[in-house]
Amino acid sequence: MADITATEQTPVSMLRREQRRKRYYSIGFVLPCLVLVLFVLTPFLSPSYKTLDLALKIIIFASLVASFDIMLGYTGILSFGHGMFFGIGAYCVAFLNGKYGDPTYFHLFLGLLLAVAVACLLALIVSLISLRVKAIFFAMITLALAELTIVLANKLSHFTGGEDGISISLPGIFSAAYNPGSFLGLDVSGRVITYYFILLACLGLFALMLRFTHSPLGRVLQAIRDNTDRAEALGYKTFYFQTLSILLGCTVAAMTGGLYAMWVGYVNPESTLEVMAIMLNVLLMVIIGGMGTLYGGIVGAAFLLITQTFLPDLQKIAIDLFPNASLLHTILERWLLLFGILFILVVIFFPKGVVGSAREFIAHARGEAFFSS
């Protein structure tokens, strides 16, 4: 067989060259940029607290879901204790800016650094203990650790504040009372500055996770997810790679927890550590957006938080528009039923999640167009 010269082009090389040429014109690049622009302009388009709160929670939980997707979608590790790290990050910030420290910039950033340090240490311990077992047993061990953390947070009330929680005060420009004036018609306040700070921080975390998954290390993790035995046969020490995945995912989760505490100004076990309140939502977001996509976290978080915010208001709208339709009022009162129907429809029509199914459809269409040309 004659050697393939440098001037000859294979279908694979042609496809890769075409993909590189169209990278910055593809939907996968343009659409996230448009979403980012929308989040940047949100305070100008609708500066109400409800809108800012919804937009920023979508940003925070999208980053949290992406960190969980690093473990589940890219490495194949199912952990029910991921929300525990979210809560630990929130409490680290709350301790140094509420219960045990004054609201200063030093304490704020020290709290975020402490969240990273504690998350790394605890994630390493969890990895050493839990990765010795497989599949569902790993998930059960992490669930037990998460439940233990909730019990400790409630029982050690003299330290954590118990069910009453801890209120947080932010320093300087992040304080709600800070108001230097207006900019382009926007009333600049401490809340707006905090919004942009958290947006920038989450953007940095998301960029880090994208770089991680597109690196050679990320490819190895996907190989471990697909076939652990084959990855070990190729010489990869799967335990070390899985540990790195858990470290990154848990560290990002702790950072998002600290940023969440900055925004809401209050933490307690129910809002930041509760498995049903955090992990169930994260799992739903991953399923809706699509595992192994990262960007699916944005879609899943937006879908879940928007429905949770606006579906309860449908009954009030129906009462104003159709005051005599009592059956409709009764149905809309049970908005969780409507959410369940929407979730089932998403699962049926997007079996790999919205982003995963869309990627599969686009790849299939591009493949047919390329090989038919």
N, C-alpha and C positions, 0 to 999 in steps of 0.2 A: 504493500500500500504506500503510495507516495506521501511524503510529508506535507503537512499543510503549511504553506508559506505565510509570511506576515501579511501579504497583500490579500490573501484569501479571507473571506468572511463567512463565518458559520451563522446559522439562524440565531443562536444564543447571543453571539457577540453583537450581531445587528440589533437584536432586541434591547440589550443592555445599553448600547450606544444611543438608541432612540429614547430610552427611559432617562438617561442622563441629560439629553438635550431638552427634553420636555419636563424636567423635574420641577422647575419653577413656574410652569404653566399648568401643572396637573391639579386636579381637584384636591388631592391629598395635601397640597401645599397652600393653595389659594383659600380653601374653605377654613382651615384653622386660622389663617391670617385675618379673614373676615370676622370670625368669632372673637379673636383677640381685639380687633378694632371696636367691635360692639361692646365688649366689656370696658374698654378704655373710655368710650363715649357715654356709657350708661349714666354717670353723674350729671352730664350735660343734658342728656335726653330726658331723664326722669330722676330728678334729685331727691325724690321722696324716700323716707327711711325704709319703707316696705320694699321698694324696688332695689335699693342698694343692698339691703339685707339678703334678699333673694339672690341677687347676682353674685354677691361675695360668697355666700354659702355654696352656690353651685361651683365656684372656683375652688374653694377649700375642699369640698367633698370630691370634686373631680380629681384633685391631686391625691387625696386619700385612696380613692378607688384605683387610681393608676398604680399607687404603691402596692396595693393588694394584688393587682393584676401582674405585677412583677413576679410575685410568688406563685400565684395560681395559674395565670395564663401563660407565663413564659417558662416557669420551672416545674409546674405541676404539683405545687405544695399547697394543700388546703389547710388554712389555719383559722380557727374560730376565735383566736386571741388577738387578732390584729387591732380590734378596737381598744384593747387594753393599752397599747402603745399610744394611741390617739389620746386616751385619757391621761396617761402618764405625762405626755407633753403638755397638756393643758394644766395639770396640777403643778408642774415645775415652774411654769410662768406665774401661776396664781400664788404659789408660796413666796416667791421673791418680789412680787408686786402687789401683794395684798396682806397676807397673814404675817409673814416674817420679814418683810422688807418694805422700804419706801418706794414710791413710784419714780424711779430714775432711769435714765437711758442705760446705765451700767447694769442695773438689776434686770431690766427688760431683756437685754441681749445675753446676759448671764443666764437668765432663765431658759432662753432658747438653746444656749450651748449646753446647759445642764440637761435639758430634755434629750439632746443628741447623745450625750455621754451615757445617761441612764438607759436610753433605748439600746445603744450599742452593747452595753454590758449585759442587759437582760436578754437581748436577742441572742447573744452568744451563748448564754446559759441555756436558753430554751433550745437552741440548735443542738448543743452537746447532749441534752437530755432526750429531746423528742425525735431527732432525726435517726435515732437508733431503731425506731419502729417505723412501720410503713402505713401509708394510706389513711384509713379512717381512724386508726389508733393515734396518729399524730394529731389529727383534728380534735379528738377527744381530750388528749393531754393539754392542748392549748386552750380548749374550752374550760377545762378544770382550773387552769391557771388564771384565766380571765375572771371566772366566778370567785376565785379566792381573792383576787384583787378588789372586787366589788365589796366582798364581806369585810376585808381589812379597812377599806375606805369608809365604810359605815360604822364599824366598831371603834376605830381609832379616831373618834370625833374630836378629841382634844388636839389632835395633830392635823387632821384633814378637814375639820368642820362638819363631818358627818353629813346627814341629809340636808342640813342648812347650807352647806357649801361655803365657798369663799368668794367674796367680791373683789374685783380687780380695779385698780386705778392705774391709768397710763400717764406717762410723763410728757411734759412739754407739748410739742406739736401734735402728739397723738391724743391728747386730752380732749374730751368732748367740749370743754369750755373754750378751747383755743379757736380764735377766729380772726385771722389777719386781714380779711376783706374779701373781695370778689375778683374773679378772673374769667374773662370772656362770658360774663353773665352768670357764672357759677359762684354761689356763696361758699367760699373755701372755709372749711371748718376742720376740727380735729378728726371727725368721722370720715370726711372725704380724704384727708391725708392718710389715715389708717387704711382706708379702702385701697388706695393706690400702692401703699407699702406692701400690703398683703398680696395684692395682685402681682406685684413685681417679684415677691418672694416665691409665690406659687409658680410663676412662670419660670423662674430659675430652677426650682425643683423638678418641674415637668421637663425642662430641657435636659437636666441631668439624667433623668430616667430614659428619655429618648436616646441620648448618647450611649447609655449603658446597654440598652436592648439592641442597638444597631452596631455594637462593637463585637469583636470576635468572642468576647466573654458571653455576650448575649446569645450568640449562635450556639455556644456550648450548652447554655442553659436550656435552649429549645431542644437540643439533642437529648439532654437528660430527661426532659419532659416527655419526649416521644418514645424513648426506649432507654431506660437507665442501664440495663445489662449491656446493651451494645455500646453505650458511651463508656462504660467501665472497660469493656473489651478493647476499646481504642486507646486506652491508657489514661483517661481522665479520672481524677480523684473526685468523684461526684459529691462526696460529703463536703469537701471544701467549697465547691462551686455552689452547692445548695446553701451553705452557711453564708456565703457572700450575698446571695439573693435575699436571704432572710434579713441580714444586717441592713442592706440598702432599703428594703421595703419597710422595715420597722422604724428605721431612722427617719425616713420621710414621713411616716405616719405620726411619729412624735412631733416633728416640726409642724405638720398641719394642725395637730392638737394645740400646740402653743399659739399658732396664729388664730385658731378658732377662739381660744380664750381671750386673746387680745380684742377680738371683734365683739363678742357677746358680753365681756366684762364680768363673767360669773361662771363658776364651775361647781358641779356637784356630781356625785356618783351616777345619778340617773341620766344626766345629760351627756356625760363624757365617757363613762365606763360601762354602762348597761349594755349587755350583749344584744338584747332584742332591739334596743333603740339605735345602736350603732351598727353592729355586724349584720343584722337583717337588712338594713337599708343598703349597706355596702354590697352585700350579695345580690340584692335586687338590681342595683346599679350596674354591677358587672355583667349580669345576665342580659339586661336590656341593652347595654352598650356593645357588649361583645368581649369575650376573653381573648387575651393575647393581642390587643390592639392599642392599649393606652388611651387613644383618643375616645374609645368607647366610654371611658369614665366621664367625659364631658357630656355626652349624650345621655347616659344613664342618670347622672346627677341632675341634669336639667329636667328630664322627664319626671323623675320622682319628686323633686322639690317643687316644681311648678304645679304638678297635680295635687300634692299635699297642701299647697298654698291656696289654690284657686277652686278646687273641687268643693270644699266646704261652703264656699260662697254661692254655689249654684242654687241652693235652696232659696236664699234671699232674693236672687234675681228672678227665680221662677214665681215667688210669691208676689213680686211687684208686677211681673208681666202677665201671669195667669193666676189671679187670686182665687179662682174657684176650682182649680185643678188640684184637689186634695191628694189624689193618687200620685201625681207627679211630685208633689211636695214630700210625700212619704218616701218615695224612691230616692230623691235627691238628698234627703236627710241622711241616708245610709251611703255616704259618698265612697266609703271603702269598697262597697260592692261595685261601683263604677270603676274604681281604680283596679280592682281585680279583673274586671272584664277587659279593660285596656291592656293590662299586663298579659293576659292570655292571648289577646290579638297580636301583641308584639312578638310573643314567643312563637306563635303559629306562623306568622308571615316573615319573621326574621329569626330563623332557628339558630343562627350563629351570632345573634345580636344585631343591632342596627348597623354598626360600623363593620362588623365581620361579614355580614351578608352583603353589604354594599361593596366591600372590597372584592368579595368572591365574584359578584356579578360583573364588576368593572374589569377584573382580571380575565374573566371568561370572554367578555366582549372584545377586549384588546387582543387576546390570544387568537380568536377567530379572525379578527380583522388583519392581524399581522400575517398569519399563515395563509390567508386567502389572497393576500396581495402579491 
